[in-house]
């Protein structure tokens, strides 16, 4: 019997109940779960999330963004160390609404491809409808061969732009792996009352993204005022998200 597909995340030491319910939704669908965290976070989190494999990381992003977050590079390295033919990467507060049959269908679609989903923001988990977050992506299922073509970056989970960078890598030549977008609602996110946006961090990682994407564009952005730069990065983020959607094959029906 094949091993369960591994979903990798980084559980935060706050908003615990919501994350517990989210991760339980993954495990009910047959996924195994690994969370990469700093050693100081592991011990208090372990008893709160039974069944989750906690993996210590050798470093964190405090020097870059002031928080002990996990670098995307370390997530990629961990996935390379595992033998699962399909890899999964997901934000820790995303609830999956699907059936095991749908998951098997999506995992099959992820072979030699990257399958991605945007979240639907809801007020509560009981809500039947919500608003699709059109600026980015929170769920990724992809062939492990993609790990070998991902370049090193400074992005980290829990901060913006990494979810744009992953699929953007596959749109650069040579295009060996197609993108597939899950167009039916499968990922749900409960909106929090507080606003945790940090314009400095948003701009920092946005400029890293621009530099990786297009050196000429990055140089032009360097000349802009802070107010103009924020507007330009917002436009870039939306444009990249729309380009990813345009370039993707849409998975538009349930297998059942």
For each residue, the residues with C-beta under 8 A, 3 or more apart:
1:
2:
3: 6 32 84
4: 30 31 32
5: 30 31 32 84 86 87 88 107 141
6: 3 31 32 33 34 79 82 84 87 88
7: 26 31 32 33 34 88 89 90
8: 33 34 35 36 75 78 79 87 88 89 90
9: 23 33 34 35 36 89 90 91 92 157
10: 35 36 37 69 70 75 92 157 158
11: 19 23 35 37 41 45 49 52 92
12: 15 19 92 93 158
13: 16 41 44 45
14:
15: 12 18 19 93 192
16: 13 19 20 48
17: 20 21
18: 15 21 22 93 190
19: 11 12 15 16 22 23 49 92 93
20: 16 17 23 24 48 49
21: 17 18 24 25 95 125
22: 18 19 25 26 92 93 94 95 96
23: 9 11 19 20 26 27 33 49 52 92
24: 20 21 27 28
25: 21 22 28 29 95 96 97
26: 7 22 23 29 31 33 90 96
27: 23 24 30 31 32 33 51
28: 24 25
29: 25 26 96 98 99 100 103
30: 4 5 27 100 103
31: 4 5 6 7 26 27 88 103
32: 3 4 5 6 7 27 53
33: 6 7 8 9 23 26 27 51 52 53
34: 6 7 8 9 52 53 54 55 78
35: 8 9 10 11 45 49 52 53 54 55 92
36: 8 9 10 55 56 57 70 74 75 78 157
37: 10 11 41 42 45 54 55 56 57 70
38: 41 42 56 57 60 68 70
39: 42 56
40: 43 68
41: 11 13 37 38 44 45 68
42: 37 38 39 45 46 54 56
43: 40 46
44: 13 41 47 48
45: 11 13 35 37 41 42 48 49 54
46: 42 43 49 52 54
47: 44 50
48: 16 20 44 45
49: 11 19 20 23 35 45 46 52 54
50: 47
51: 27 33
52: 11 23 33 34 35 46 49
53: 32 33 34 35
54: 34 35 37 42 45 46 49
55: 34 35 36 37 78
56: 36 37 38 39 42
57: 36 37 38 60 70 71 74
58: 74
59: 71 74
60: 38 57 67 68 69 70 71
61: 64 65 67 68 69 70 71 156 159
62: 65 66 67 68 69
63:
64: 61 154 156 204
65: 61 62 69 156 159 198 201 204
66: 62 201
67: 60 61 62 158 159
68: 38 40 41 60 61 62
69: 10 60 61 62 65 156 157 158 159
70: 10 36 37 38 57 60 61 74 75 156 157 158
71: 57 59 60 61 74 75 154 155 156
72: 75 76 153 155 156 157 162 165 166
73: 76 77 152 153
74: 36 57 58 59 70 71 77 78
75: 8 10 36 70 71 72 78 79 89 157
76: 72 73 79 80 147 150
77: 73 74 80 81
78: 8 34 36 55 74 75 81 82
79: 6 8 75 76 82 84 87 89 144 147
80: 76 77 144 147 148
81: 77 78
82: 6 78 79 87
83: 144
84: 3 5 6 79 87 144
85: 111 143 144
86: 5 107 110 111 141 142 143 144
87: 5 6 8 79 82 84 140 141 142 143 144 146 147
88: 5 6 7 8 31 139 140 141
89: 7 8 9 75 79 139 140 142 166
90: 7 8 9 26 94 138 139 140 187
91: 9 94 119 138 139 157 189
92: 9 10 11 12 19 22 23 35
93: 12 15 18 19 22 189 190
94: 22 90 91 119 138 139 187 188 189
95: 21 22 25 125 187 188 189 190
96: 22 25 26 29 139 186 187 188
97: 25 185 186 187 188
98: 29 102 103 106 186
99: 29 102 103 256
100: 29 30 103 104
101: 104 105 255 256
102: 98 99 105 106 186 254 255 256
103: 29 30 31 98 99 100 106 107
104: 100 101 107 108 255
105: 101 102 108 109 254 255
106: 98 102 103 109 110 115 141 182 186 251
107: 5 86 103 104 110 111 141
108: 104 105 111
109: 105 106 113 115 141 180 251
110: 86 106 107 113 114 115 141 142 143 180
111: 85 86 107 108 143
112: 143 145 177 178
113: 109 110 142 143 177 178 179 180
114: 110 140 141 142 143 146 166 167 170 177 178 179 180
115: 106 109 110 140 141 142 180 181 182 251
116: 137 139 140 141 166 167 179 180 181 182 244 248
117: 137 138 139 181 182 186 187
118: 132 133 134 136 137 138 181 187
119: 91 94 132 133 138 139 187 188 189
120: 129 130 131 132 133 185 187 188 189
121: 130 131 132 133 189 190 191
122: 125 127 129 130 188 189 190 191
123: 127 130 190 191
124: 127 190
125: 21 95 122 188 190
126:
127: 122 123 124 130
128:
129: 120 122
130: 120 121 122 123 127 188
131: 120 121
132: 118 119 120 121 185
133: 118 119 120 121 136 138 189
134: 118 238 241
135: 237 238 241
136: 118 133 160 163 164 237 241
137: 116 117 118 140 163 164 166 167 241 244
138: 90 91 94 117 118 119 133 163 187 189
139: 88 89 90 91 94 96 116 117 119 182 186 187
140: 87 88 89 90 114 115 116 137 163 166 167
141: 5 86 87 88 106 107 109 110 114 115 116
142: 86 87 89 110 113 114 115 146 177
143: 85 86 87 110 111 112 113 114 146 177
144: 79 80 83 84 85 86 87 147
145: 112 148 149 177
146: 87 114 142 143 149 150 169 170 177
147: 76 79 80 87 144 150
148: 80 145
149: 145 146 169 176 177
150: 76 146 147 166 169
151: 169 212
152: 73
153: 72 73 162 165 208 212
154: 64 71 205 208
155: 71 72 159 161 162 165 205 208 209
156: 61 64 65 69 70 71 72 159 162
157: 9 10 36 69 70 72 75 91 162
158: 10 12 67 69 70
159: 61 65 67 69 155 156 162 201 205
160: 136 163 201 202 205 206 237
161: 155 164 165 205 206 208 209 237
162: 72 153 155 156 157 159 165 166 205
163: 136 137 138 140 160 166
164: 136 137 161 167 168 209 237 240 241 244
165: 72 153 155 161 162 168 169 209 212
166: 72 89 114 116 137 140 150 162 163 169 170
167: 114 116 137 140 164 170 171 179 244 248
168: 164 165 171 172 213 240 244
169: 146 149 150 151 165 166 172
170: 114 146 166 167 175 176 177 178 179
171: 167 168 175 179 243 244 247
172: 168 169 175
173:
174:
175: 170 171 172 178
176: 149 170
177: 112 113 114 142 143 145 146 149 170
178: 112 113 114 170 175 248 249
179: 113 114 116 167 170 171 244 247 248 249
180: 109 110 113 114 115 116 248 249 250 251
181: 115 116 117 118 244 245 248 249 250 251
182: 106 115 116 117 139 186 187 251
183: 250 251 252
184: 251 252 253 254
185: 97 120 132 188
186: 96 97 98 102 106 117 139 182
187: 90 94 95 96 97 117 118 119 120 138 139 182
188: 94 95 96 97 119 120 122 125 130 185
189: 91 93 94 95 119 120 121 122 133 138
190: 18 93 95 121 122 123 124 125
191: 121 122 123
192: 15 196
193:
194:
195:
196: 192
197: 202
198: 65 201 202
199: 202 203 230
200: 203 204
201: 65 66 159 160 198 204 205
202: 160 197 198 199 205 206 230 233
203: 199 200 206 207 226 229 230 233
204: 64 65 200 201 207 208
205: 154 155 159 160 161 162 201 202 208 209
206: 160 161 202 203 209 210 233 236 237
207: 203 204 210 211 218 221 222 233
208: 153 154 155 161 204 205 211 212
209: 155 161 164 165 205 206 212 213 236
210: 206 207 213 214 217 218 221 233 236
211: 207 208 215 218
212: 151 153 165 208 209
213: 168 209 210 217 218 240
214: 210 217 218
215: 211 218 219
216: 219 220
217: 210 213 214 220 221 236
218: 207 210 211 213 214 215 221 222
219: 215 216 222 223
220: 216 217 223 224
221: 207 210 217 218 224 229 232 233
222: 207 218 219
223: 219 220
224: 220 221 228 229 232
225: 228 229
226: 203 229 230
227: 230 231
228: 224 225 231 232
229: 203 221 224 225 226 232 233
230: 199 202 203 226 227 233 234
231: 227 228 234 235
232: 221 224 228 229 235 236
233: 202 203 206 207 210 221 229 230 236 237
234: 230 231 237 238
235: 231 232 238 239
236: 206 209 210 217 232 233 239 240
237: 135 136 160 161 164 206 233 234 240 241
238: 134 135 234 235 241 242
239: 235 236 242 243
240: 164 168 213 236 237 243 244
241: 134 135 136 137 164 237 238 244 245
242: 238 239 245 246
243: 171 239 240 246 247
244: 116 137 164 167 168 171 179 181 240 241 247 248
245: 181 241 242 248
246: 242 243
247: 171 179 243 244
248: 116 167 178 179 180 181 244 245
249: 178 179 180 181
250: 180 181 183
251: 106 109 115 180 181 182 183 184
252: 183 184
253: 184
254: 102 105 184
255: 101 102 104 105
256: 99 101 102
